[in-house]
Amino acid sequence: MHVSLTPELEARVKAKVETGLYNNASEVIREALRFMETHEDWIHEIKLARLREQLQAGLDQLDRGEGVAIRSKGALDALFQDIQG
């Protein structure tokens, strides 16, 4: 596989190798990809936690009798229009 990097990114990879923490550019790229995967997992967990919070808030509202009855498709469409602004 061949990967093209901008001069700035290539310089950053070379600088990482020059620190002695990595033996070569491939190690730097592998580590960056592992970090990216971990970061994506972290973002996913944050989004999931936020969704759970929002769902709980909705359930709490329903428990307090603050729900809105939707009795027709037109009412549902109107609600979605209100949400979208």
Beta strands, then each sheet from edge to edge (+ up, - down):
end
